[in-house]
Amino acid sequence: MEEIVPVHLKESNPLKAKLLPLILTFAVIAADQLTKYLIVRTIPAYTIGADFFNGILRIIHVHNPGVAFSIGVGLPLPVRRIAFAVVPLIVLAVIMVLYFKSNDFTRFQRWAVCGIVGGGLGNLIDRFFRPEGVIDFIDVKFFGIFGYDRWPTFNVADMSVVICGILLFISFFAAGIIPVNGRKIKIKNSEQEESHD
């Protein structure tokens, strides 16, 4: 049997709470585009610009006309433009519509979502405005794990999507359940539901 206990969980200014994490979105886009600009200006394409820790970390300059792990590189340009630029743009737009319409995200989840959107938009800028494709530059030795001597090259936008995506995934399990006096209290919108599991 579950007991429902009312609790005031709504923030005093929900719109402000939704707008504030957009700082992360714009920060990720700015950092991503600035680092790519510096790479293009200082390192010739397909060369190594810097090497750290005996080659464990390298800063290089490569172009990726596909998506993650260079998937889709062999597809015709119009197909790549639709599949890797237009469709993701629509997906990001839908995510942001849901983000603003929903009050179910926790504060942590809102920041994670905005980090994912920032990374997605950072790479989409490349797909729309760089004919050569997305600029990747972080190259890490992977010591043969999963068959990779080196992990596929990535950038700031990729890091933001992966890190925030993992954090968001974890939060779906952790958020919404809080311990109160040794009992689990499930939070749903503006209610607490007590679970006797």
LUMDOMAR-560471 format. One record per residue: residue in three letters; x, y, z of N, C-alpha, C in turn. Coordinates in pm, 1 decimal. Example, Ala and Ser with C-alpha at 12.3 -4.5 7.8 and 13.67 -1.06 7.14 Angstrom:
% LUMDOMAR-560471
["ALA",[1319.0,-569.0,780.0],[1230.0,-450.0,780.0],[1320.0,-330.0,780.0]];
["SER",[1285.0,-225.0,708.0],[1367.0,-106.0,714.0],[1290.0,3.0,787.0]];
This chain:
% LUMDOMAR-560471
["MET",[84.3,-119.5,0.0],[0.0,0.0,0.0],[87.6,124.1,0.0]];
["GLU",[53.2,220.2,-85.1],[131.7,342.3,-95.1],[55.5,459.2,-35.8]];
["GLU",[125.4,538.1,40.6],[66.8,656.5,102.0],[115.5,780.1,29.5]];
["ILE",[24.6,865.4,-13.2],[60.4,987.0,-86.1],[63.8,1102.9,10.8]];
["VAL",[180.0,1167.9,15.0],[198.5,1280.9,105.1],[226.8,1404.6,21.6]];
["PRO",[140.7,1507.3,26.2],[167.5,1626.3,-53.5],[294.4,1696.4,-6.9]];
["VAL",[369.7,1749.1,-103.6],[491.2,1822.4,-71.3],[511.8,1930.2,-176.7]];
["HIS",[565.6,2043.5,-137.4],[585.0,2153.2,-231.4],[723.5,2142.2,-294.2]];
["LEU",[724.7,2087.5,-415.6],[851.4,2069.2,-485.4],[867.0,2165.1,-603.1]];
["LYS",[761.8,2237.6,-637.1],[770.1,2327.1,-751.4],[858.3,2446.6,-718.1]];
["GLU",[940.7,2484.9,-816.7],[1028.6,2597.9,-794.8],[950.1,2727.3,-806.1]];
["SER",[1000.4,2831.0,-739.1],[928.4,2958.4,-735.9],[920.2,3021.5,-873.1]];
["ASN",[1020.0,2998.9,-957.2],[1019.6,3054.0,-1092.5],[1059.6,2944.6,-1190.6]];
["PRO",[961.9,2862.2,-1234.7],[995.6,2747.3,-1319.8],[1058.8,2786.9,-1453.0]];
["LEU",[1017.2,2901.1,-1511.5],[1076.2,2942.9,-1639.0],[1223.5,2977.0,-1620.9]];
["LYS",[1255.2,3048.1,-1514.2],[1395.2,3081.3,-1486.5],[1477.4,2955.6,-1464.6]];
["ALA",[1416.5,2857.3,-1396.0],[1485.9,2731.0,-1369.4],[1515.2,2656.7,-1499.2]];
["LYS",[1431.3,2675.6,-1599.8],[1452.9,2610.5,-1729.0],[1549.7,2689.2,-1816.5]];
["LEU",[1551.2,2820.4,-1800.8],[1639.8,2903.1,-1883.0],[1783.9,2900.0,-1833.7]];
["LEU",[1802.2,2891.1,-1703.1],[1936.7,2898.1,-1646.2],[2032.0,2791.9,-1702.1]];
["PRO",[1989.9,2663.8,-1715.8],[2081.8,2563.0,-1769.4],[2124.1,2587.9,-1914.1]];
["LEU",[2052.7,2675.5,-1984.0],[2093.7,2707.7,-2121.1],[2230.5,2774.5,-2123.6]];
["ILE",[2274.7,2825.6,-2008.7],[2411.0,2877.9,-1998.5],[2509.8,2769.3,-2038.8]];
["LEU",[2483.7,2646.8,-1993.2],[2571.5,2535.3,-2027.8],[2566.9,2507.3,-2177.6]];
["THR",[2447.7,2514.4,-2236.3],[2433.2,2492.9,-2380.9],[2523.6,2588.0,-2458.0]];
["PHE",[2513.3,2717.4,-2426.9],[2592.0,2817.1,-2499.6],[2740.4,2806.8,-2466.2]];
["ALA",[2772.9,2769.4,-2342.6],[2913.0,2753.1,-2304.7],[2977.4,2638.2,-2382.0]];
["VAL",[2904.0,2527.8,-2396.9],[2956.2,2412.9,-2472.1],[2976.2,2450.6,-2618.6]];
["ILE",[2877.1,2518.1,-2677.6],[2889.4,2560.3,-2817.7],[3010.0,2651.5,-2835.5]];
["ALA",[3025.4,2748.6,-2744.5],[3137.1,2842.8,-2754.4],[3271.0,2771.5,-2741.2]];
["ALA",[3283.3,2684.1,-2640.9],[3409.0,2611.7,-2619.9],[3439.2,2520.3,-2738.2]];
["ASP",[3336.7,2455.5,-2789.5],[3353.6,2363.9,-2903.1],[3400.4,2439.0,-3026.9]];
["GLN",[3333.2,2546.7,-3059.7],[3367.7,2620.2,-3181.1],[3501.5,2692.7,-3167.7]];
["LEU",[3532.7,2742.3,-3047.7],[3660.9,2808.9,-3027.2],[3776.7,2710.6,-3043.5]];
["THR",[3764.1,2592.6,-2982.3],[3872.3,2494.4,-2994.1],[3887.6,2447.0,-3138.4]];
["LYS",[3777.9,2428.9,-3208.8],[3786.3,2387.6,-3349.7],[3851.5,2496.7,-3434.5]];
["TYR",[3817.4,2621.0,-3405.9],[3877.8,2733.1,-3478.1],[4029.1,2734.3,-3457.1]];
["LEU",[4071.7,2714.9,-3332.4],[4214.7,2714.0,-3302.5],[4285.4,2597.3,-3370.4]];
["ILE",[4219.9,2482.2,-3373.7],[4278.6,2365.1,-3439.7],[4297.2,2391.8,-3589.2]];
["VAL",[4193.6,2443.6,-3652.8],[4199.7,2470.8,-3797.2],[4307.8,2574.2,-3828.2]];
["ARG",[4322.9,2673.7,-3740.1],[4419.0,2782.0,-3763.7],[4563.5,2740.6,-3737.0]];
["THR",[4583.7,2643.5,-3648.7],[4721.0,2614.8,-3604.7],[4776.1,2478.0,-3645.3]];
["ILE",[4687.2,2383.6,-3681.1],[4734.7,2249.4,-3715.6],[4686.1,2213.0,-3855.4]];
["PRO",[4776.5,2183.2,-3947.4],[4733.7,2140.5,-4081.8],[4648.4,2013.2,-4073.4]];
["ALA",[4555.8,2000.0,-4166.7],[4465.7,1884.8,-4167.1],[4543.8,1754.2,-4173.5]];
["TYR",[4498.0,1657.4,-4096.6],[4552.3,1521.6,-4092.6],[4698.9,1518.7,-4048.6]];
["THR",[4730.9,1606.9,-3954.1],[4863.2,1603.9,-3892.5],[4847.8,1610.1,-3740.0]];
["ILE",[4956.9,1578.7,-3670.0],[4958.4,1582.1,-3523.5],[5015.4,1715.9,-3478.5]];
["GLY",[4938.4,1787.0,-3396.7],[4983.9,1917.1,-3350.2],[5058.1,1910.6,-3218.7]];
["ALA",[5021.8,1816.5,-3132.7],[5086.5,1803.9,-3002.1],[5072.5,1660.6,-2953.1]];
["ASP",[5168.7,1621.6,-2870.0],[5174.3,1484.1,-2819.9],[5204.9,1489.1,-2670.9]];
["PHE",[5123.9,1420.2,-2590.2],[5143.1,1424.3,-2444.8],[5150.9,1282.6,-2387.9]];
["PHE",[5228.1,1267.9,-2282.2],[5238.5,1140.9,-2207.6],[5277.7,1025.0,-2298.6]];
["ASN",[5383.1,1048.2,-2376.1],[5435.5,944.2,-2467.1],[5329.4,892.8,-2564.6]];
["GLY",[5248.1,982.7,-2614.9],[5151.4,945.2,-2717.3],[5017.1,899.4,-2665.3]];
["ILE",[4999.0,896.7,-2532.9],[4868.2,856.9,-2479.4],[4760.9,955.8,-2522.8]];
["LEU",[4795.3,1083.8,-2521.5],[4703.6,1188.0,-2566.9],[4769.9,1267.2,-2678.1]];
["ARG",[4698.5,1281.9,-2791.0],[4749.8,1363.1,-2900.2],[4642.7,1463.1,-2943.2]];
["ILE",[4687.5,1581.1,-2983.0],[4598.7,1681.1,-3042.2],[4626.4,1681.3,-3191.0]];
["ILE",[4526.7,1641.9,-3269.2],[4544.4,1629.3,-3413.2],[4435.2,1709.1,-3484.9]];
["HIS",[4435.7,1707.3,-3614.7],[4334.4,1778.5,-3693.0],[4282.5,1684.9,-3801.0]];
["VAL",[4159.9,1635.2,-3780.8],[4097.0,1548.2,-3880.5],[3955.5,1596.2,-3907.9]];
["HIS",[3902.8,1556.0,-4022.3],[3766.3,1589.4,-4061.3],[3682.4,1462.8,-4061.0]];
["ASN",[3561.9,1471.8,-4008.3],[3472.1,1356.6,-4004.2],[3342.2,1391.6,-4076.4]];
["PRO",[3328.1,1346.6,-4201.4],[3204.0,1374.3,-4275.3],[3089.1,1282.2,-4236.0]];
["GLY",[3117.5,1181.3,-4152.3],[3013.9,1089.4,-4106.9],[2964.7,1129.1,-3969.3]];
["VAL",[2927.0,1027.4,-3891.2],[2886.6,1052.5,-3752.5],[2986.8,982.4,-3662.0]];
["ALA",[2944.0,942.0,-3543.0],[3035.2,877.8,-3448.5],[3105.6,759.1,-3513.6]];
["PHE",[3236.0,748.1,-3486.4],[3319.4,640.6,-3540.2],[3323.4,642.1,-3693.4]];
["SER",[3296.1,760.2,-3753.2],[3298.9,779.9,-3899.3],[3195.0,694.8,-3972.8]];
["ILE",[3089.4,657.8,-3904.3],[2982.0,582.7,-3968.7],[2917.5,669.9,-4075.9]];
["GLY",[2895.0,611.9,-4193.0],[2825.4,682.6,-4300.1],[2913.4,767.2,-4389.1]];
["VAL",[3045.3,754.7,-4375.5],[3136.8,836.0,-4456.4],[3115.6,811.8,-4605.3]];
["GLY",[3083.9,687.8,-4642.9],[3070.1,653.7,-4784.6],[2937.5,692.7,-4847.3]];
["LEU",[2845.2,745.1,-4769.0],[2715.3,782.7,-4824.9],[2726.2,908.5,-4909.4]];
["PRO",[2637.7,923.3,-5011.0],[2638.6,1046.1,-5092.9],[2612.6,1169.1,-5006.4]];
["LEU",[2667.2,1283.6,-5048.6],[2656.4,1407.0,-4970.2],[2512.3,1445.2,-4937.4]];
["PRO",[2416.8,1440.9,-5033.6],[2278.6,1478.5,-4998.4],[2219.6,1388.7,-4889.4]];
["VAL",[2252.8,1259.1,-4894.1],[2202.7,1165.8,-4793.7],[2264.2,1198.7,-4658.4]];
["ARG",[2396.3,1224.8,-4657.2],[2463.1,1260.4,-4532.0],[2405.6,1389.2,-4475.1]];
["ARG",[2377.8,1485.5,-4561.6],[2325.7,1614.6,-4514.1],[2190.2,1596.6,-4445.4]];
["ILE",[2104.8,1511.4,-4502.6],[1973.4,1488.8,-4442.5],[1984.5,1402.8,-4316.8]];
["ALA",[2059.8,1292.6,-4328.0],[2067.1,1197.0,-4217.5],[2146.5,1250.2,-4098.5]];
["PHE",[2251.8,1326.9,-4125.2],[2342.6,1367.0,-4017.5],[2329.8,1513.3,-3978.0]];
["ALA",[2246.7,1589.5,-4050.5],[2230.4,1731.0,-4015.7],[2083.8,1766.6,-3992.9]];
["VAL",[1999.8,1741.1,-4092.2],[1859.2,1781.2,-4082.5],[1785.9,1700.2,-3975.5]];
["VAL",[1800.2,1568.3,-3979.6],[1731.3,1483.2,-3881.4],[1775.4,1513.9,-3738.4]];
["PRO",[1907.6,1522.1,-3710.4],[1948.0,1558.6,-3574.3],[1897.3,1695.7,-3530.7]];
["LEU",[1889.9,1789.8,-3624.4],[1838.2,1922.5,-3590.8],[1692.6,1913.1,-3547.3]];
["ILE",[1614.5,1832.2,-3617.0],[1474.0,1812.1,-3580.2],[1464.3,1745.3,-3443.5]];
["VAL",[1549.8,1644.7,-3420.3],[1549.7,1575.0,-3291.2],[1581.7,1672.2,-3178.1]];
["LEU",[1682.7,1757.1,-3197.1],[1719.4,1854.5,-3093.8],[1606.3,1954.0,-3069.5]];
["ALA",[1537.5,1992.4,-3176.9],[1425.0,2085.1,-3162.1],[1313.0,2020.3,-3080.1]];
["VAL",[1284.8,1893.2,-3107.5],[1182.1,1820.9,-3032.1],[1222.8,1809.7,-2885.2]];
["ILE",[1350.9,1779.6,-2860.1],[1400.1,1769.2,-2722.4],[1378.0,1900.1,-2647.7]];
["MET",[1408.3,2012.5,-2713.9],[1393.9,2141.5,-2646.7],[1247.0,2177.0,-2622.9]];
["VAL",[1158.9,2138.4,-2715.8],[1015.7,2161.1,-2695.1],[968.2,2083.5,-2573.1]];
["LEU",[1007.2,1956.2,-2564.6],[970.5,1873.8,-2449.1],[1033.0,1929.1,-2320.6]];
["TYR",[1155.2,1977.7,-2333.2],[1226.9,2033.6,-2218.0],[1148.8,2149.5,-2156.6]];
["PHE",[1097.8,2238.0,-2241.4],[1026.5,2354.9,-2190.5],[882.0,2324.1,-2150.7]];
["LYS",[823.0,2222.6,-2213.1],[683.1,2189.8,-2180.9],[671.9,2102.6,-2056.5]];
["SER",[775.4,2024.9,-2028.6],[768.2,1930.2,-1917.1],[819.9,1991.2,-1787.4]];
["ASN",[754.1,1954.8,-1678.5],[800.7,1992.9,-1545.5],[853.6,1871.6,-1468.1]];
["ASP",[876.0,1762.8,-1539.4],[917.0,1638.5,-1475.1],[1067.7,1624.8,-1457.1]];
["PHE",[1145.7,1707.2,-1527.7],[1290.4,1698.5,-1513.9],[1335.1,1756.1,-1380.0]];
["THR",[1431.0,1691.1,-1316.6],[1492.3,1749.5,-1197.9],[1588.2,1859.7,-1243.1]];
["ARG",[1635.2,1937.7,-1147.0],[1731.2,2043.4,-1180.3],[1855.8,1983.6,-1244.7]];
["PHE",[1906.1,1874.2,-1190.2],[2024.3,1807.1,-1244.6],[1999.5,1760.2,-1387.6]];
["GLN",[1882.6,1701.7,-1411.7],[1850.8,1651.6,-1545.1],[1840.5,1764.0,-1647.2]];
["ARG",[1789.9,1880.0,-1603.1],[1782.2,1993.7,-1696.6],[1921.6,2035.5,-1742.5]];
["TRP",[2016.6,2041.0,-1648.1],[2152.8,2076.2,-1685.5],[2212.2,1971.2,-1779.0]];
["ALA",[2184.4,1844.4,-1753.1],[2236.0,1737.1,-1838.6],[2178.3,1746.7,-1979.0]];
["VAL",[2048.1,1769.5,-1988.4],[1983.4,1783.6,-2119.4],[2045.4,1899.9,-2196.8]];
["CYS",[2066.9,2011.7,-2129.6],[2123.0,2129.3,-2197.0],[2267.1,2105.1,-2240.3]];
["GLY",[2341.2,2023.6,-2165.2],[2475.9,1986.4,-2207.5],[2473.3,1901.1,-2333.3]];
["ILE",[2377.7,1809.4,-2340.4],[2362.2,1725.3,-2459.5],[2324.7,1810.4,-2580.0]];
["VAL",[2230.6,1902.0,-2561.1],[2186.4,1988.9,-2670.6],[2302.2,2077.0,-2717.9]];
["GLY",[2380.8,2130.2,-2623.5],[2495.6,2212.4,-2661.7],[2594.4,2135.5,-2747.5]];
["GLY",[2623.3,2012.0,-2708.1],[2713.8,1929.1,-2787.1],[2656.6,1897.3,-2924.0]];
["GLY",[2528.1,1864.7,-2926.1],[2463.5,1835.1,-3054.6],[2467.4,1953.8,-3149.3]];
["LEU",[2438.6,2072.5,-3096.1],[2440.1,2192.5,-3180.2],[2581.8,2228.1,-3223.9]];
["GLY",[2680.3,2203.8,-3136.1],[2819.2,2231.7,-3172.8],[2861.1,2154.5,-3296.3]];
["ASN",[2828.1,2026.0,-3300.8],[2863.1,1946.1,-3417.9],[2775.1,1979.0,-3538.5]];
["LEU",[2649.3,2016.7,-3513.5],[2561.8,2052.8,-3625.2],[2610.2,2179.0,-3695.8]];
["ILE",[2668.1,2271.6,-3621.4],[2725.2,2391.2,-3684.5],[2830.1,2349.2,-3787.6]];
["ASP",[2912.7,2252.6,-3751.2],[3012.7,2202.0,-3846.3],[2945.9,2138.6,-3967.0]];
["ARG",[2843.7,2058.7,-3942.2],[2779.8,1986.5,-4052.7],[2713.4,2080.9,-4153.1]];
["PHE",[2663.0,2192.7,-4103.2],[2597.7,2287.9,-4192.8],[2695.6,2386.2,-4257.4]];
["PHE",[2804.2,2419.7,-4186.2],[2889.4,2528.3,-4234.7],[3032.6,2487.0,-4269.0]];
["ARG",[3068.0,2361.4,-4247.4],[3200.8,2313.7,-4287.1],[3183.4,2201.8,-4389.3]];
["PRO",[3210.9,2229.5,-4516.2],[3191.7,2126.6,-4621.1],[3273.1,2000.3,-4594.6]];
["GLU",[3387.9,2014.4,-4525.9],[3473.2,1898.3,-4501.5],[3420.5,1809.6,-4390.2]];
["GLY",[3322.4,1857.6,-4313.8],[3263.9,1778.2,-4206.0],[3302.3,1830.3,-4068.6]];
["VAL",[3274.7,1750.8,-3967.5],[3301.2,1788.9,-3828.7],[3451.1,1783.8,-3800.7]];
["ILE",[3500.7,1885.1,-3729.9],[3641.1,1887.8,-3690.0],[3658.3,1808.4,-3561.0]];
["ASP",[3742.3,1705.1,-3566.3],[3777.6,1627.6,-3447.5],[3926.3,1646.8,-3420.1]];
["PHE",[3964.6,1644.3,-3291.5],[4105.6,1672.3,-3263.6],[4162.3,1604.2,-3139.4]];
["ILE",[4080.3,1542.2,-3056.2],[4131.4,1475.5,-2936.5],[4149.4,1327.3,-2966.8]];
["ASP",[4273.6,1282.0,-2959.5],[4309.0,1145.6,-2997.6],[4373.7,1076.2,-2877.9]];
["VAL",[4311.1,968.8,-2829.0],[4355.1,903.4,-2705.9],[4391.3,756.9,-2732.6]];
["LYS",[4506.2,716.2,-2679.2],[4547.8,575.9,-2691.5],[4454.1,489.5,-2608.6]];
["PHE",[4410.1,375.2,-2665.2],[4311.7,291.0,-2597.3],[4364.6,151.2,-2569.4]];
["PHE",[4490.0,129.2,-2599.1],[4560.6,7.9,-2557.6],[4491.1,-121.7,-2601.0]];
["GLY",[4428.1,-119.6,-2717.0],[4367.1,-241.1,-2770.0],[4234.1,-280.1,-2708.7]];
["ILE",[4182.1,-198.5,-2616.2],[4052.2,-228.9,-2554.8],[3943.7,-220.5,-2660.7]];
["PHE",[3855.3,-319.7,-2663.6],[3749.2,-330.4,-2764.0],[3806.5,-331.7,-2905.7]];
["GLY",[3931.2,-369.8,-2919.2],[3993.3,-377.2,-3050.5],[4046.7,-244.6,-3102.3]];
["TYR",[4044.3,-140.9,-3019.0],[4092.4,-9.1,-3061.2],[4231.1,17.6,-3004.5]];
["ASP",[4328.4,39.3,-3093.5],[4458.8,84.7,-3045.7],[4446.2,229.6,-2998.6]];
["ARG",[4368.4,308.7,-3074.6],[4337.6,445.5,-3035.8],[4187.0,465.0,-3046.7]];
["TRP",[4127.8,533.5,-2948.6],[3985.2,560.2,-2951.3],[3954.8,655.1,-3066.6]];
["PRO",[3840.2,639.1,-3136.2],[3807.5,731.5,-3245.5],[3817.6,877.6,-3199.9]];
["THR",[3878.2,959.2,-3283.7],[3903.7,1099.2,-3249.3],[3773.2,1172.8,-3222.0]];
["PHE",[3775.1,1262.7,-3122.7],[3652.9,1332.9,-3084.3],[3682.5,1479.3,-3056.3]];
["ASN",[3581.9,1552.8,-3009.2],[3596.0,1696.1,-2983.9],[3517.7,1733.7,-2857.8]];
["VAL",[3514.0,1862.9,-2827.1],[3445.5,1909.9,-2706.1],[3296.6,1877.6,-2710.7]];
["ALA",[3234.7,1895.0,-2826.7],[3091.8,1865.7,-2840.3],[3063.2,1719.4,-2810.3]];
["ASP",[3146.2,1630.7,-2863.8],[3129.4,1487.3,-2838.0],[3139.7,1457.1,-2688.7]];
["MET",[3239.8,1518.1,-2622.3],[3256.8,1496.2,-2478.8],[3132.8,1539.0,-2401.5]];
["SER",[3077.4,1653.4,-2440.0],[2959.8,1704.0,-2369.4],[2840.9,1610.0,-2385.9]];
["VAL",[2820.5,1561.6,-2508.1],[2708.5,1470.9,-2534.3],[2724.8,1341.6,-2454.4]];
["VAL",[2844.5,1285.5,-2456.3],[2867.8,1156.7,-2388.9],[2859.1,1171.4,-2237.5]];
["ILE",[2930.5,1270.4,-2181.1],[2932.3,1287.4,-2035.7],[2793.5,1321.7,-1983.3]];
["CYS",[2727.4,1419.6,-2046.7],[2593.8,1458.6,-2000.1],[2491.7,1348.2,-2026.0]];
["GLY",[2510.6,1273.7,-2135.2],[2420.8,1162.1,-2163.2],[2430.9,1053.8,-2057.7]];
["ILE",[2553.6,1020.6,-2017.0],[2573.3,920.2,-1911.7],[2513.5,969.0,-1780.0]];
["LEU",[2540.2,1095.8,-1746.3],[2486.2,1150.6,-1621.7],[2333.3,1151.3,-1623.2]];
["LEU",[2274.7,1184.2,-1738.5],[2128.7,1185.3,-1749.6],[2073.6,1044.0,-1733.6]];
["PHE",[2139.2,948.3,-1796.9],[2096.5,808.4,-1787.9],[2101.0,761.0,-1642.7]];
["ILE",[2210.8,791.6,-1573.9],[2223.2,752.2,-1433.7],[2115.7,819.8,-1348.8]];
["SER",[2088.5,947.3,-1379.5],[1991.8,1022.5,-1298.7],[1850.7,966.4,-1309.9]];
["PHE",[1820.4,900.8,-1422.5],[1687.7,840.9,-1436.9],[1665.5,731.3,-1333.8]];
["PHE",[1774.9,669.6,-1287.5],[1764.3,567.7,-1184.8],[1771.8,628.3,-1045.1]];
["ALA",[1853.0,733.1,-1032.5],[1876.0,790.9,-900.9],[1773.1,898.0,-864.5]];
["ALA",[1738.9,983.0,-959.4],[1646.0,1092.5,-929.8],[1504.3,1038.8,-915.0]];
["GLY",[1426.4,1102.9,-831.0],[1288.6,1060.0,-811.5],[1272.4,966.4,-694.8]];
["ILE",[1382.0,920.9,-637.7],[1374.2,836.6,-518.6],[1469.5,893.5,-414.2]];
["ILE",[1415.8,937.4,-303.0],[1499.0,994.5,-197.1],[1473.5,920.6,-66.5]];
["PRO",[1577.1,903.3,14.7],[1558.0,834.4,143.8],[1505.9,930.7,250.7]];
["VAL",[1402.8,890.4,321.5],[1350.7,968.6,433.5],[1328.0,872.8,550.0]];
["ASN",[1406.0,888.5,656.7],[1395.8,802.4,774.8],[1401.6,654.4,738.9]];
["GLY",[1494.0,620.7,648.5],[1512.0,480.6,612.9],[1410.0,428.0,514.6]];
["ARG",[1317.5,510.5,468.7],[1217.3,467.4,371.4],[1242.0,536.1,238.7]];
["LYS",[1198.3,473.7,128.2],[1214.4,534.6,-3.0],[1091.3,618.3,-34.8]];
["ILE",[1114.6,742.6,-71.6],[1005.0,832.2,-109.7],[1019.0,865.3,-256.9]];
["LYS",[923.1,824.7,-335.1],[925.8,854.9,-477.9],[865.9,993.1,-500.6]];
["ILE",[936.1,1073.6,-577.8],[887.7,1208.8,-607.8],[825.7,1208.2,-746.3]];
["LYS",[704.3,1252.6,-753.7],[637.3,1259.1,-882.3],[566.2,1393.6,-890.4]];
["ASN",[615.5,1480.5,-980.0],[564.8,1617.1,-993.6],[566.4,1686.1,-857.5]];
["SER",[449.1,1718.7,-802.4],[446.6,1790.7,-675.4],[395.8,1701.5,-562.8]];
["GLU",[419.6,1570.2,-577.1],[375.2,1477.5,-473.5],[489.6,1388.8,-430.2]];
["GLN",[482.4,1336.9,-310.7],[572.6,1231.5,-265.7],[489.2,1107.0,-248.2]];
["GLU",[538.7,997.9,-309.1],[470.7,870.5,-290.1],[563.6,781.6,-209.7]];
["GLU",[514.6,734.3,-99.2],[597.7,651.9,-12.1],[590.9,508.6,-57.3]];
["SER",[711.6,449.0,-78.3],[718.5,309.5,-121.4],[762.8,223.9,-4.3]];
["HIS",[692.7,113.2,18.5],[726.8,22.4,127.1],[800.6,-99.1,77.4]];
["ASP",[873.5,-82.0,-38.3],[949.8,-196.4,-91.4],[1058.1,-237.6,5.1]];
